[in-house]
């Protein structure tokens, strides 16, 4: 029982670190995409003013940032309620279909 608790705590620590790393990399990619877009606009503006600009291409990984993305709070709250119910179920086994349904919406 003590060993299980220790392992559970260690796994929680690892998962938290992985989530932090994932969120941080997403934020960096989003910032990079915004700066690349801004840089392109500034280069165009400077070019129209007749000032020579070195051609520099900033590569942005496709799919890492969507300026038109939005957060659906209702869907998120609904999904979180289902997850909370599963967790409160005291270790109830969850099928892969249940997990897929949560992810796919």
QUIFENGI-V233066 format. One record per residue. N is the residue number from 1. RES is the residue in one letter. PHI is phi in whole degrees, 0 to 359 (999 if undefined). D_CENTER is the distance of its C-alpha to the mean C-alpha in Angstrom with 2 decimals. Layout:
BEGIN
N:RES:PHI:D_CENTER
N:RES:PHI:D_CENTER
END
This chain:
BEGIN
1:X:999:34.76
2:X:294:34.22
3:X:295:32.78
4:X:300:30.33
5:X:297:29.24
6:X:298:28.80
7:X:296:26.79
8:X:300:24.59
9:X:294:24.01
10:X:294:23.28
11:X:295:20.74
12:X:297:19.03
13:X:297:19.01
14:X:297:17.57
15:X:298:14.73
16:X:296:14.00
17:X:296:14.17
18:X:294:11.82
19:X:296:9.12
20:X:299:10.02
21:X:297:10.00
22:X:295:6.59
23:X:296:5.27
24:X:298:8.29
25:X:295:8.01
26:X:295:5.09
27:X:294:7.53
28:X:295:10.37
29:X:298:9.74
30:X:295:9.52
31:X:297:12.59
32:X:300:14.22
33:X:296:14.12
34:X:296:15.59
35:X:294:18.15
36:X:296:19.11
37:X:295:19.79
38:X:298:21.72
39:X:299:23.60
40:X:297:24.68
41:X:295:25.98
42:X:293:27.81
43:X:298:29.34
44:X:296:30.60
45:X:297:32.07
46:X:296:33.75
47:X:298:35.07
48:X:292:36.63
49:X:279:38.34
50:X:85:39.99
51:X:266:38.44
52:X:292:37.74
53:X:235:34.16
54:X:293:33.24
55:X:286:31.10
56:X:231:27.79
57:X:257:24.99
58:X:259:21.45
59:X:277:19.43
60:X:243:15.92
61:X:292:13.97
62:X:297:14.01
63:X:86:11.09
64:X:272:8.55
65:X:210:9.31
66:X:229:11.25
67:X:297:13.56
68:X:261:14.75
69:X:292:11.70
70:X:221:12.50
71:X:256:11.65
72:X:268:14.33
73:X:295:15.52
74:X:295:18.31
75:X:296:16.43
76:X:297:14.04
77:X:297:17.25
78:X:296:19.01
79:X:297:16.54
80:X:295:16.49
81:X:297:20.29
82:X:295:20.64
83:X:296:18.68
84:X:301:20.80
85:X:297:23.87
86:X:297:23.21
87:X:293:22.80
88:X:290:25.86
89:X:292:27.75
90:X:72:28.68
91:X:86:27.37
92:X:301:27.86
93:X:287:26.94
94:X:250:24.11
95:X:279:24.47
96:X:297:22.00
97:X:298:22.76
98:X:297:21.63
99:X:295:18.23
100:X:299:17.94
101:X:296:19.09
102:X:294:16.38
103:X:288:13.59
104:X:282:15.61
105:X:89:16.63
END
